[in-house]
Amino acid sequence: MSMTGKVAVVTGAGSGFGEAIARRLARDGCRVVVADIAGDAGARVAESIAADGGTAIAITTDVTRDADMQHLVEETVSRFDGLDIFVNNAGTTHRNGPMLDVDEATFDRVYAVNVKSIYLSARHAVPVFRSRGGGCFLTIASTAGVRPRPGLTWYNGSKGAAIVLTKSMAVELAPDRIRVNAINPVMGDTGLVDQFLGDNTREAIISGIPLGRLSRPEDIANAAAYLCSDEAGFVTGVCLEVDGGRCV
Ligand SMILES: NC(=O)c1ccc[n+]([C@@H]2O[C@H](COP(=O)([O-])OP(=O)(O)OC[C@H]3O[C@@H](n4cnc5c(N)ncnc54)[C@H](O)[C@@H]3O)[C@@H](O)[C@H]2O)c1
């Protein structure tokens, strides 16, 4: 998929799905901004993309902070002279367990990282997209927002919000030629997997996935590359399951 010269921000790109998305977009020709609260991890990914011949910089960003998101967008435009793609990937969860075991601070953190970040990205990226005649948002939501299961109730709700926001933003921003899509991954082997599993075994989760494995970062990156490309120019408001058939 050719995206030569486009400028893409990927949040939470210091590891997991976000890292794979950043690497893939860079391979497809994007100039990539690796935005992560973990500055060292973001720098490592950006350096490694550059070592592979791509163009990437790291900007340490807490996606729950308005000033950080403003700086992320302003710095991106200043360094790369534009912004075409904003991937809201950074996310967090509470540990899998009874819903009433989740304390208020944890609930607030999950909604700040998974939901408020989308609002902040819109506040700062939409004016830039409008000034350039279009743009593209992609959110990494989850099958948890489509087919919720016990143990992750508050996380499930945050991803449900991300899905509805994707659809609502898509219709509201369509006149500005801004596309808004989401990917719903099934559980994958990333930094969050132990929290998602809780006391469940990996085998129990896999038994509910018809294609018989967890998702891999490359699965999510492949779908992201399509949804962010011009080939998906007539695709908006889509929340695409990348889940081995889990949600059927
Ligand atoms: N792994 C799964 O099973 C799974 C399934 C469905 C959806 N998801 C979603 O995929 C996305 C990526 O998660 P992952 O699985 O790759 O986990 P991960 O822990 O490997 O990556 C998450 C990244 O987000 C960063 N991050 C956390 N809080 C941040 C903040 N406030 N500001 C900026 N960066 C922050 C972390 O430092 C980390 O690099 C999340 O939105 C997650 O909810 C994951």
The ligand as an SDF file (V2000), in Angstrom:
LIG
                    3D

 44 48  0  0  0  0  0  0  0  0999 V2000
   -3.5980   -6.8320   23.3630 N   0  0  0  0  0  0  0  0  0  0  0  0
   -4.8750   -7.0880   23.2850 C   0  0  0  0  0  0  0  0  0  0  0  0
   -5.3260   -8.1930   23.6150 O   0  0  0  0  0  0  0  0  0  0  0  0
   -5.8160   -6.0520   22.7560 C   0  0  0  0  0  0  0  0  0  0  0  0
   -7.0580   -6.4600   22.2280 C   0  0  0  0  0  0  0  0  0  0  0  0
   -7.9270   -5.5010   21.7340 C   0  0  0  0  0  0  0  0  0  0  0  0
   -7.5620   -4.1620   21.7560 C   0  0  0  0  0  0  0  0  0  0  0  0
   -6.3570   -3.7930   22.2940 N   0  0  0  0  0  0  0  0  0  0  0  0
   -6.0310   -2.3780   22.2840 C   0  0  0  0  0  0  0  0  0  0  0  0
   -4.8510   -2.1910   21.5210 O   0  0  0  0  0  0  0  0  0  0  0  0
   -4.2440   -0.9660   21.9100 C   0  0  0  0  0  0  0  0  0  0  0  0
   -2.7390   -1.1670   22.0600 C   0  0  0  0  0  0  0  0  0  0  0  0
   -2.4780   -1.9810   23.1870 O   0  0  0  0  0  0  0  0  0  0  0  0
   -1.4420   -3.1850   23.1570 P   0  0  0  0  0  0  0  0  0  0  0  0
   -2.2280   -4.4290   23.3110 O   0  0  0  0  0  0  0  0  0  0  0  0
   -0.5140   -3.0520   22.0340 O   0  0  0  0  0  0  0  0  0  0  0  0
   -0.6960   -2.9760   24.5700 O   0  0  0  0  0  0  0  0  0  0  0  0
    0.7570   -2.4380   24.9350 P   0  0  0  0  0  0  0  0  0  0  0  0
    0.7530   -2.3220   26.4240 O   0  0  0  0  0  0  0  0  0  0  0  0
    1.7930   -3.2960   24.3050 O   0  0  0  0  0  0  0  0  0  0  0  0
    0.8200   -1.0040   24.2520 O   0  0  0  0  0  0  0  0  0  0  0  0
    0.1520    0.1030   24.7810 C   0  0  0  0  0  0  0  0  0  0  0  0
    1.0780    1.3110   24.6490 C   0  0  0  0  0  0  0  0  0  0  0  0
    0.3300    2.4570   25.0550 O   0  0  0  0  0  0  0  0  0  0  0  0
    1.1840    3.2670   25.8330 C   0  0  0  0  0  0  0  0  0  0  0  0
    0.3830    4.1080   26.7190 N   0  0  0  0  0  0  0  0  0  0  0  0
   -0.3120    3.7410   27.8210 C   0  0  0  0  0  0  0  0  0  0  0  0
   -0.8760    4.8190   28.3850 N   0  0  0  0  0  0  0  0  0  0  0  0
   -0.5210    5.8880   27.6350 C   0  0  0  0  0  0  0  0  0  0  0  0
   -0.7810    7.2810   27.7130 C   0  0  0  0  0  0  0  0  0  0  0  0
   -1.5120    7.8070   28.7170 N   0  0  0  0  0  0  0  0  0  0  0  0
   -0.2820    8.0890   26.7480 N   0  0  0  0  0  0  0  0  0  0  0  0
    0.4800    7.5920   25.7450 C   0  0  0  0  0  0  0  0  0  0  0  0
    0.7770    6.2830   25.6360 N   0  0  0  0  0  0  0  0  0  0  0  0
    0.2770    5.4440   26.5680 C   0  0  0  0  0  0  0  0  0  0  0  0
    2.0640    2.2880   26.5940 C   0  0  0  0  0  0  0  0  0  0  0  0
    3.2590    2.9070   27.0740 O   0  0  0  0  0  0  0  0  0  0  0  0
    2.3150    1.2210   25.5430 C   0  0  0  0  0  0  0  0  0  0  0  0
    3.4830    1.4840   24.7850 O   0  0  0  0  0  0  0  0  0  0  0  0
   -4.9530   -0.5250   23.1800 C   0  0  0  0  0  0  0  0  0  0  0  0
   -5.8940    0.4960   22.8560 O   0  0  0  0  0  0  0  0  0  0  0  0
   -5.6780   -1.7750   23.6240 C   0  0  0  0  0  0  0  0  0  0  0  0
   -6.8200   -1.4910   24.3970 O   0  0  0  0  0  0  0  0  0  0  0  0
   -5.4790   -4.6950   22.7720 C   0  0  0  0  0  0  0  0  0  0  0  0
  1  2  1  0
  2  3  2  0
  2  4  1  0
  4  5  1  0
  4 44  2  0
  5  6  2  0
  6  7  1  0
  7  8  2  0
  8  9  1  0
  8 44  1  0
  9 10  1  0
  9 42  1  0
 10 11  1  0
 11 12  1  0
 11 40  1  0
 12 13  1  0
 13 14  1  0
 14 15  2  0
 14 16  1  0
 14 17  1  0
 17 18  1  0
 18 19  2  0
 18 20  1  0
 18 21  1  0
 21 22  1  0
 22 23  1  0
 23 24  1  0
 23 38  1  0
 24 25  1  0
 25 26  1  0
 25 36  1  0
 26 27  1  0
 26 35  1  0
 27 28  2  0
 28 29  1  0
 29 30  1  0
 29 35  2  0
 30 31  1  0
 30 32  2  0
 32 33  1  0
 33 34  2  0
 34 35  1  0
 36 37  1  0
 36 38  1  0
 38 39  1  0
 40 41  1  0
 40 42  1  0
 42 43  1  0
M  CHG  2   8   1  16  -1
M  END
$$$$
